[in-house]
C-alpha cells in the first residue's frame, strides 16, 4: 500500500500567538533600524565613537529626546551597547559594538542588513493600494513603492555585485570570463539594472568591456547615472544607462553577453523579455539569469527562504507584475519548471544551472 508522506505538524494556538508576537516585535525593531540608518546614527557612532544622547544628537542634527529614546531602544534590543547604564539618562554613553559596522554601516559588506530595513519600509508603503488590488485584481505600480524600495533594493544587492558577480558568478562560466577580458572589447547588456551597481561592478572587474544598462524606471536610470559618475571617469566612460526597452530591434546582435538579475519574475511577459535578450546576443550568444532559489514544488510549512520569497511575492513582486496586462502573473516564487518553460518559449535551446552555492539565488546560463 502506498501512503503519502506525513505532513509537518502545525503549531498549537498558543505557539502561533507567540510566533506572531515575535514577528511584530521584529517588525518594530526593523523600523527602528530604518530610523537609525536614515538619520546616520550608526555611521556617527562608528566614525565618532561612543556618545551620549546630546552628543549623538549634535553629530546627527536631531532632537535630543528622540535620540535618547532611540539609543535606549537599540540597547534594549541588543544592537548597541551602553557602558554606564546606571548613570543619569543624558550621561549614559552608547556605542556600536566591534564588528557591528559590517551589518549596520558598511555599504559593500556582505553582512549588510540596514538596507533590508529600507526594503521593508518600501514594501510596506503602498499597503492600502495593495489591499484594494486584492479586491479588484489590478496591479500596484513599482513607483507606488517609493524611494525606499528603489534605494533599498539597490543597496541590498550592491555587496553581492561588488564581491560575487564577477568573482564567482561570471567565473562559473570560464569561457565568458575569458571573453570579457579579451580583445576586441566585449559589449554587455545589463537588463533591469536598477541603480547600476551590477554594471559598475562588471566595469571594475573587466577593464576592457563596455556596458549598456537598460531599465524602464526613470528614477532608477537617473540614480544609476549619478552612481557611475561617482565611480570615476574610467567607469563612467564605459558604462551607459538607458531608459530603453531591451526589445528595441535596433539593439539586436550588438552584445557579446547579456544578464538580468532578480527581475524576470517581476515581468508581465517574461518570455518576451527573454526573447529580447536572446536577440541582443544573437545566435550562440550567452545570457545569464539570476533569480530566486525557491523549492521545486509547493510545500506546507516552508523553510525561511520560501517564507521570505512568498512574503515578497504577496507584497511586491506579484502586484508589480500584474500592472501591465495581459500578464502571466508569475510572482517571486518562480520555480525551475516555470522558468525553463519561459526560456524554451523564448527560443533558448539550452538552459544550464550553474553550480554556484547561494542561499537565495539560482543561476541559469541560457544559449540559443
N, C-alpha and C positions, 0 to 999 in steps of 0.2 A: 504494500500500500504506500502511495506517495503522499507525503504531507508537506505543507508549505512551512517555511522557516517561521519560528515563533517571533512575533513582533516584539520590540523592546517594550518594557513595562512603562506606562505613563506615570507621571508624578501624582502624588496624593494632592488633594486640595490645599492642605497646609504647605506642602512643598512648593506648589505652584504659586501660592500667595507670597511665599518667601522669595522665590525667584523673581517675581515681578517687582517686589520691593527693592531687591538688589539692583535690578535693571534701572529703576527710577533713580536710585542713589548714583549709579554710574553715569546716567544721563546728566544729572545735576553737576557732577564733578567735571564732566566733559565740557559743559557750558562755562564753568569757572576757568578751565584751562583756556578756552577760547578767549575769555576776557583778558587773562594774563598775557596771552600771546599777542593779541591785538594791541594792547597798551604798552607792550615792550617790557613788561615786568621781569620776565625770565631773563631776557637779554641784559637788562640793567643790573640784575643780581649777579649774573655771570661775569659781566665786564667790570662792575664796580665793587663786587664783593658784598659781604653781609651788610644789611641795612635795617634801621628801624623804619616804622611806618612813615614818619615825617621825612626821613632821608630818601626812601624809595619814591614817595610822592613827589619830592623835589626833582629827582632824576627823571621821572616819567611825565611830570606835568599833570598830576592827578590830585584829587582831593584826599586829604589825609584820612578822613573817617572811612571812606570806601576802601582805600588802600589797606588800612589796618584790618578791616573785615576780611578782605581777600587773603591777606597774609595768614591770618588765623585759620581761615577755611583750608588753605593749601597745606598748612602744617598739620591740621587735624586729619586731613586726607592722606598725609604721608608723602606729599610731593615736595615740600620744603622742610627745613629743619630750623628749630629755634634753640639758641644756646643758653638763653636765660629766661625760661618761661615763667618764673616766679616774680620777675620784676614788673613794674608798672607797665600798662599796655603800650604806651608810647616809647618806652625804653627797651622793649624786647627787640632783639636782633635776629633777623631771619636770613637764612642763606640757602642757596641751591646746592644740594649735596654733590660731592665729586662724582663726575660721570653722568649726572642727570642732564647736563647740557647736550649730550648726544641725543636725548629724547625730546627735549623741550626748546632747544636754541639753534643748533647747527642745521643749516638748510639742506646740506647734502649728506647728512648722516643716514645710514641705512636703518637706524633705530628711531628716526624722527617720527613723532606721533602728534605733535602740536598741529600739523596740517590736517590730520584726520578730525580734529575738533572743529576746524573750519569747514570741512566737508559736512560734518554732522549738522552744523548750523545751516549750511546751504541746502542740504537735502530736506531740512525741516521748513524752509522758508515759504514754499507755496502750499502748505498743508490744506488750507481752506479750498484752494483751487483743486487740489487732488481729490478731496472728498467729493466735490462736485463732479469731477471727471469720472469717479466710480459710478455715479448715478447716470451720467449721460453717455459714457463710452468715449468721450473726447480725450485728446492727449493734453499734456502740460508742456508748453514750450521750454526749451533749455534756458532761455533768457529769464523765465519766471523764477528760476532758482537763484538768480542774483550773483553778485560779485563773489560772495563767499564760496559758492560752489565752483565757479570758474577758477578762482585763485587757489582754493583748497585742493582741487584735483591736480592742478599743475604742481603745487608744492609737494603733494603726496608722491607723485611719480618722479619728481626730479632726482632723488637719491638713486633710484634704480637705473635711471637713464645715465647718470654720471658714472656709476660704478659697475653696472652689469650689462648694459645694452651692447656695447662693443666688446667688452672683455669676456663675456660669457655667451650672450645670445647670438651675436654675429659670429663669434668664434666657433660656435657649434656648427657652422657652415663654412668649412675651411676654404672652399673654392670662392665663396662670396667674399670672405675676409681678404683673400689674396687679390681678388679683382678690385676691391675698394682701395687697396694700397698701390695698385699698379698704374701704369700709363697705357693708353691715354686716360686722363682723369675720368672717373666714373661719375654718373649722374644718378642721384637718389630722389625718389618721390616719397615724401613723408605725409601720409594721408591722415587727416584729422589730428594735426599736430598740436592743437591747443595753444598753449603759451610758448611752444617752441623748444622746450628743454631737450626733447629727443633729437631734434635736428642739430641743436648746438652741441650735444654730446657726440653725435656722429662726426660733425665737422672737426671737433677736437681730436677724436681718435684716428681719423683718416684725413691727413692734411692735404691730400690731392683732390678729394671729392668736392662736387658742388651739389647743393641740396635745395629742392623746392618743397616747401611745406604748404600743403593745401588744406584749407578749412573753410567751412561755411558760416562760422560765427565771427562777426566783425570785431567784437571786443577781444576775442582771443587772438586774432590776427594782429591787431594793434599792439597788444601786450607782447606778443612774440617778437615783433619788430623792435620794441624797446629792449627786450632781453638780449637780442642779437647784437644791437649796438653796444650794449653794456659789456658784452663778452669780448669786445676788441675788434680792431679793423680786419684781422685775418678771418675771424668767424663771420663778421658782417659782410665781408666781401664774397663769401662763398655760400651763404645761406640767404634765401629769399622766401618770404612768406606771402602767400596769395589768398585773397578771398575769391576762391575759384572752385568749381566742381571738377573732381578728378575725371569725370566722364567727358570733359571737353574734347572733341575729336582732334583738336589741334595738338594735344599732348601725346597722342598715340606714338609708341615706338621711340620715345625720347629718353627713356631711362634704362639704366643697367640693373636697377634694383628698386623695389618699392616695399613699403611696410605700412602697417596700420596697427596701432597699439590701443587695445581696450576701447574700440569704438564700433566694430562691426555689429555687435549685439544691440547697439543703440539705434541702428538704422532701420527705417521703414522698409527699405528694399535692399537688403544685404547682397542679394545676387547681382543686382545692377552695380553696386559698389565694387564687388569682387571682379565682375566682368570689366569694369573700367580699369581696375588695377592690372588685370591681365593684358589689356591693350596698351597700358603705359609701358610695360616692359617687353612686349612683343613675344613672338614665338620662341619658346625655350627659355624665356626670362623667369626670374625668381621673385616671388612675393613672400614676405614674412607677415604672418598674422599672429599677434599676441592677444589672447583673450582669456576669459576666466576658466580656472581649473575647477569645474563642477563635476559632480558624480554623473555616471552614465545613465542612471535611472532614478526616478523619484523614490525617496526612502523616508518614511516617517522618522521623526527624531533624528534629524541630520546632524552632522558634525558642525563645528564652529564656522568653518569656511562656507558650508552650504547655507547655514543660517544667515551669515553675513550677506551672501550673494542674493538670497531671496529678499532680505531686507532692502538692499539697494534696488532690487528689481521692482518691488512694490512702490517704493517711494520716489524713484527717479528714472531708471532705465526703461522700464515698460511704458510709463507715461510719455517720456520724451519720444520714444519710438512710435507712438500712436498719433503724433501730431499730424504727420503727412499721411494721407490716405490715397490709395489703399496701402495697408501696412501688413507685413507678415507677423507683427506683434511678438517679437522674439523675447525680449526681456534679458536680464543679466544671465539667467540660467540657460545658456546655450550649450546643450550637451554635444558630445563628439558627433553623434549621428546627424544631428541637426546641422552642424557646421559643415560636415563632409557633404551633405546633400546640397547645401548652398554652393560650395566650391565646385561640385560637379556640374551643377546647373549653370555656373558661370563659365564653364569651358575648361576648367583645370583637369588635367588627366592624372595628376599625381598629387596626393596630399600626404605628406610625411610629418609625423610628430617628432620634433627634435628631442633628444634625450637630455633635457635640462631640468634639474631639480628646482622646483619653486613651489612655495606653499599655496599661492593663489592664482598663478598664471600657467597657461598652456601655450605651446609654441608650435605653430603649423608652418611648414615650408610648402609652398604651392608652386608647381610648374605646369606650364601649358604644353 
